[in-house]
Amino acid sequence: MQDYVEFRDGGYYLANSRVSLDSVVTAFQNGAAPESILRSFPTIGSLVKVYGAVTFYLEHQNEVDRYLHEQDALAEALRDQQSPLPGELRDRLRAVRDRVSRTGAIPLEII
């Protein structure tokens, strides 16, 4: 049987890709269909790999859930260590985000 998931660099990834298992599992847990997951992450390459990743998750659910919980805790700890953005930069980024969401276009000054 072909392996669809591999553990490398301290994390789970879909085999022969840079797509994390976290991404696929989160989408699956949020109700996304495998076809939708593939559309969101086309570098996965095939629907078979998506189904393989979901099957891997279901077969190793306790282990993967524990890993995901540890990753969430690590991300939270790193967020707590981050310095806040300077006020001016935060305001400029927020303005650009609002403009993009209103117009759908990236302002030329950003490019």
C-alpha positions in Angstrom: 0.0 0.0 0.0 1.2 3.5 -0.9 2.1 5.8 2.0 0.1 9.1 1.8 1.5 10.7 4.9 5.1 11.1 6.2 6.6 12.4 9.3 9.6 14.8 8.6 11.2 17.9 10.0 9.1 17.4 13.2 5.7 17.4 11.5 3.3 15.3 9.5 3.0 16.1 5.7 1.3 14.6 2.8 3.9 12.4 1.1 6.0 14.2 -1.5 4.4 17.6 -0.8 4.8 20.6 1.5 1.1 20.4 2.5 0.8 19.7 6.2 -1.5 17.0 7.5 -2.7 19.7 9.9 -4.2 21.7 7.0 -6.1 18.6 5.6 -7.3 17.5 9.0 -8.5 20.9 10.0 -10.5 21.3 6.7 -11.9 17.7 7.2 -12.9 18.5 10.8 -14.6 21.7 9.6 -16.7 19.6 7.2 -14.9 20.1 3.9 -15.3 17.4 1.3 -12.1 15.9 -0.1 -12.8 17.6 -3.4 -12.9 20.9 -1.7 -9.7 20.2 0.2 -7.9 19.4 -3.1 -9.2 22.7 -4.6 -7.8 24.5 -1.6 -4.5 22.7 -1.7 -3.9 21.8 -5.4 -0.3 20.9 -4.8 -1.5 17.8 -3.1 -1.8 16.5 -6.6 -4.7 14.0 -6.5 -7.9 13.2 -4.8 -6.5 9.8 -3.9 -3.8 11.5 -1.7 -6.5 13.5 0.1 -8.5 10.4 0.8 -5.3 8.7 1.9 -4.5 11.5 4.3 -8.0 11.4 5.8 -7.8 7.6 6.1 -4.4 8.0 7.9 -6.0 10.5 10.3 -8.9 8.2 11.1 -6.6 5.3 11.6 -4.2 7.3 13.9 -6.7 9.8 15.3 -5.5 9.7 18.9 -1.9 10.2 17.9 -2.6 12.9 15.3 -5.0 14.7 17.7 -2.3 14.7 20.4 0.2 16.1 17.9 -2.2 18.8 16.8 -2.9 19.8 20.4 0.9 20.1 21.0 1.3 22.2 17.8 -1.5 24.5 19.0 0.2 24.9 22.4 3.5 25.7 20.7 1.9 28.2 18.4 0.2 29.9 21.4 3.5 30.0 23.3 5.3 31.6 20.3 2.5 34.2 19.9 2.9 35.1 23.6 6.7 35.7 22.9 6.1 37.9 19.9 6.5 41.7 20.2 3.5 43.6 19.1 3.6 45.4 15.8 4.4 49.1 16.0 1.2 51.1 16.0 1.8 52.8 12.6 2.6 49.5 10.8 -0.4 47.8 12.4 -2.7 50.6 11.3 -1.3 50.6 7.7 -1.8 46.8 7.5 -5.3 47.0 8.8 -6.2 49.7 6.2 -4.8 47.7 3.4 -6.7 44.6 4.6 -9.9 46.6 4.8 -9.3 48.1 1.3 -8.7 44.6 -0.2 -11.8 43.2 1.4 -13.9 46.1 0.1 -12.5 46.3 -3.4 -10.9 42.9 -4.0 -7.9 44.6 -5.5 -4.4 44.8 -4.0 -3.3 48.5 -3.9 -0.4 49.3 -6.2 1.6 50.8 -3.4 1.8 47.3 -1.9 3.2 45.6 -5.0 
